[in-house]
Amino acid sequence: MLVDCGGLTFCDCTGLSVLLAAARAAKAGGRDLRLCAVPHPLARLLRLTHAGRAFTIEQPDDR
């Protein structure tokens, strides 16, 4: 499953919780949750919380 985060301007702990729940649901179904076009604030949040490990983060030229 691919989530395009390009239009995201804000993400707090609630948004992160939703993304993590979606990643768990995807993994339970034998799939990965992939994030693309991750803006700097979300990348920073993922880095600070170590939550980035739950996702495959694609670079713009990976698709």
TIRO-2110 file (N, C-alpha, C; in Angstrom, 1 decimal):
// TIRO-2110
0.9, -1.1, 0.0, N, 1, A
0.0, 0.0, 0.0, CA, 1, A
0.9, 1.2, 0.0, C, 1, A
0.6, 2.2, -0.9, N, 2, A
1.4, 3.4, -1.0, CA, 2, A
0.7, 4.6, -0.5, C, 2, A
1.3, 5.4, 0.4, N, 3, A
0.6, 6.6, 0.9, CA, 3, A
1.5, 7.7, 0.4, C, 3, A
0.9, 8.6, -0.4, N, 4, A
1.6, 9.8, -0.8, CA, 4, A
1.4, 10.9, 0.2, C, 4, A
2.5, 11.3, 0.8, N, 5, A
2.4, 12.3, 1.9, CA, 5, A
2.8, 13.7, 1.4, C, 5, A
2.8, 13.9, 0.1, N, 6, A
3.2, 15.1, -0.5, CA, 6, A
2.4, 16.3, -0.1, C, 6, A
1.1, 16.2, 0.2, N, 7, A
0.3, 17.3, 0.6, CA, 7, A
0.2, 17.5, 2.1, C, 7, A
0.9, 16.7, 2.9, N, 8, A
0.9, 16.8, 4.3, CA, 8, A
1.7, 18.0, 4.8, C, 8, A
1.0, 18.8, 5.6, N, 9, A
1.7, 20.0, 6.1, CA, 9, A
1.8, 19.9, 7.6, C, 9, A
1.2, 19.0, 8.3, N, 10, A
1.3, 18.8, 9.7, CA, 10, A
1.0, 17.4, 10.1, C, 10, A
1.7, 16.9, 11.1, N, 11, A
1.5, 15.5, 11.6, CA, 11, A
1.9, 15.5, 13.1, C, 11, A
1.0, 15.2, 13.9, N, 12, A
1.3, 15.1, 15.4, CA, 12, A
1.2, 13.7, 15.8, C, 12, A
1.1, 13.4, 17.1, N, 13, A
1.1, 12.1, 17.6, CA, 13, A
-0.2, 11.3, 17.1, C, 13, A
-1.3, 12.0, 16.9, N, 14, A
-2.5, 11.3, 16.5, CA, 14, A
-2.3, 10.8, 15.0, C, 14, A
-1.7, 11.7, 14.2, N, 15, A
-1.5, 11.3, 12.8, CA, 15, A
-0.5, 10.1, 12.7, C, 15, A
0.6, 10.2, 13.6, N, 16, A
1.5, 9.1, 13.6, CA, 16, A
0.9, 7.8, 14.1, C, 16, A
0.0, 7.9, 15.1, N, 17, A
-0.7, 6.7, 15.5, CA, 17, A
-1.5, 6.1, 14.4, C, 17, A
-2.2, 6.9, 13.6, N, 18, A
-3.0, 6.4, 12.5, CA, 18, A
-2.1, 5.7, 11.5, C, 18, A
-1.0, 6.3, 11.2, N, 19, A
0.0, 5.7, 10.2, CA, 19, A
0.5, 4.4, 10.8, C, 19, A
0.8, 4.3, 12.0, N, 20, A
1.3, 3.1, 12.6, CA, 20, A
0.3, 2.0, 12.7, C, 20, A
-1.0, 2.4, 12.9, N, 21, A
-2.1, 1.4, 12.9, CA, 21, A
-2.3, 0.9, 11.5, C, 21, A
-2.2, 1.7, 10.5, N, 22, A
-2.3, 1.3, 9.1, CA, 22, A
-1.1, 0.4, 8.7, C, 22, A
0.1, 0.7, 9.2, N, 23, A
1.2, -0.2, 9.0, CA, 23, A
1.0, -1.6, 9.6, C, 23, A
0.5, -1.6, 10.8, N, 24, A
0.2, -2.9, 11.5, CA, 24, A
-0.9, -3.7, 10.7, C, 24, A
-1.9, -3.0, 10.3, N, 25, A
-3.0, -3.7, 9.5, CA, 25, A
-2.4, -4.2, 8.2, C, 25, A
-1.6, -3.4, 7.5, N, 26, A
-1.0, -3.9, 6.3, CA, 26, A
-0.2, -5.1, 6.5, C, 26, A
0.7, -5.1, 7.5, N, 27, A
1.6, -6.2, 7.8, CA, 27, A
0.8, -7.4, 8.2, C, 27, A
-0.3, -7.3, 8.9, N, 28, A
-1.2, -8.4, 9.2, CA, 28, A
-1.8, -9.0, 8.0, C, 28, A
-2.0, -8.2, 6.9, N, 29, A
-2.5, -8.7, 5.7, CA, 29, A
-1.4, -9.1, 4.7, C, 29, A
-0.2, -9.2, 5.2, N, 30, A
0.9, -9.6, 4.4, CA, 30, A
1.5, -8.6, 3.4, C, 30, A
1.2, -7.3, 3.7, N, 31, A
1.6, -6.2, 2.9, CA, 31, A
2.5, -5.3, 3.7, C, 31, A
3.1, -4.3, 2.9, N, 32, A
3.9, -3.3, 3.5, CA, 32, A
3.2, -2.0, 3.3, C, 32, A
3.3, -1.0, 4.2, N, 33, A
2.8, 0.3, 4.0, CA, 33, A
4.0, 1.1, 3.6, C, 33, A
4.0, 1.7, 2.4, N, 34, A
5.1, 2.5, 1.9, CA, 34, A
4.6, 4.0, 1.9, C, 34, A
5.6, 4.8, 2.3, N, 35, A
5.3, 6.3, 2.3, CA, 35, A
6.2, 6.9, 1.2, C, 35, A
5.6, 7.8, 0.5, N, 36, A
6.4, 8.5, -0.5, CA, 36, A
6.1, 10.0, -0.4, C, 36, A
7.0, 10.8, -0.9, N, 37, A
7.0, 12.3, -0.8, CA, 37, A
6.8, 12.7, 0.6, C, 37, A
7.6, 12.2, 1.5, N, 38, A
7.6, 12.5, 2.9, CA, 38, A
8.2, 13.9, 3.2, C, 38, A
7.4, 14.8, 3.7, N, 39, A
7.9, 16.1, 3.9, CA, 39, A
8.8, 16.1, 5.1, C, 39, A
9.7, 17.1, 5.2, N, 40, A
10.7, 17.2, 6.3, CA, 40, A
10.1, 17.1, 7.7, C, 40, A
9.0, 17.8, 8.0, N, 41, A
8.4, 17.6, 9.4, CA, 41, A
8.1, 16.2, 9.7, C, 41, A
7.5, 15.5, 8.8, N, 42, A
7.1, 14.1, 9.1, CA, 42, A
8.4, 13.2, 9.1, C, 42, A
9.3, 13.5, 8.3, N, 43, A
10.6, 12.7, 8.3, CA, 43, A
11.3, 12.9, 9.7, C, 43, A
11.2, 14.1, 10.2, N, 44, A
11.8, 14.4, 11.5, CA, 44, A
11.1, 13.7, 12.6, C, 44, A
9.8, 13.7, 12.6, N, 45, A
9.0, 13.0, 13.6, CA, 45, A
9.3, 11.5, 13.5, C, 45, A
9.3, 10.9, 12.4, N, 46, A
9.7, 9.5, 12.2, CA, 46, A
11.0, 9.2, 12.8, C, 46, A
12.0, 10.1, 12.5, N, 47, A
13.4, 9.9, 13.0, CA, 47, A
13.4, 10.0, 14.5, C, 47, A
12.8, 11.1, 15.1, N, 48, A
12.8, 11.3, 16.5, CA, 48, A
12.1, 10.2, 17.3, C, 48, A
11.1, 9.6, 16.8, N, 49, A
10.3, 8.6, 17.5, CA, 49, A
10.8, 7.2, 17.1, C, 49, A
11.7, 7.1, 16.2, N, 50, A
12.2, 5.8, 15.7, CA, 50, A
11.0, 5.0, 15.0, C, 50, A
10.0, 5.7, 14.6, N, 51, A
8.8, 5.0, 14.0, CA, 51, A
9.0, 4.7, 12.5, C, 51, A
10.1, 5.3, 12.0, N, 52, A
10.3, 5.1, 10.5, CA, 52, A
10.6, 3.6, 10.2, C, 52, A
11.0, 2.9, 11.2, N, 53, A
11.2, 1.4, 10.9, CA, 53, A
9.9, 0.7, 10.5, C, 53, A
8.8, 1.2, 10.9, N, 54, A
7.5, 0.6, 10.6, CA, 54, A
7.1, 0.7, 9.1, C, 54, A
7.8, 1.5, 8.4, N, 55, A
7.4, 1.8, 7.0, CA, 55, A
8.6, 1.6, 6.0, C, 55, A
8.2, 1.4, 4.8, N, 56, A
9.2, 1.6, 3.7, CA, 56, A
9.0, 3.0, 3.2, C, 56, A
10.1, 3.8, 3.2, N, 57, A
10.0, 5.2, 2.8, CA, 57, A
10.7, 5.3, 1.4, C, 57, A
9.9, 5.6, 0.4, N, 58, A
10.4, 5.7, -0.9, CA, 58, A
10.9, 7.1, -1.3, C, 58, A
12.0, 7.1, -2.0, N, 59, A
12.5, 8.4, -2.5, CA, 59, A
11.7, 8.7, -3.7, C, 59, A
11.6, 10.0, -4.2, N, 60, A
10.8, 10.3, -5.3, CA, 60, A
11.2, 9.6, -6.6, C, 60, A
12.4, 9.2, -6.8, N, 61, A
12.8, 8.4, -8.0, CA, 61, A
12.6, 6.9, -7.9, C, 61, A
12.2, 6.4, -6.7, N, 62, A
12.0, 5.0, -6.5, CA, 62, A
10.8, 4.4, -7.2, C, 62, A
9.8, 5.3, -7.6, N, 63, A
8.6, 4.7, -8.2, CA, 63, A
8.8, 4.6, -9.6, C, 63, A
END
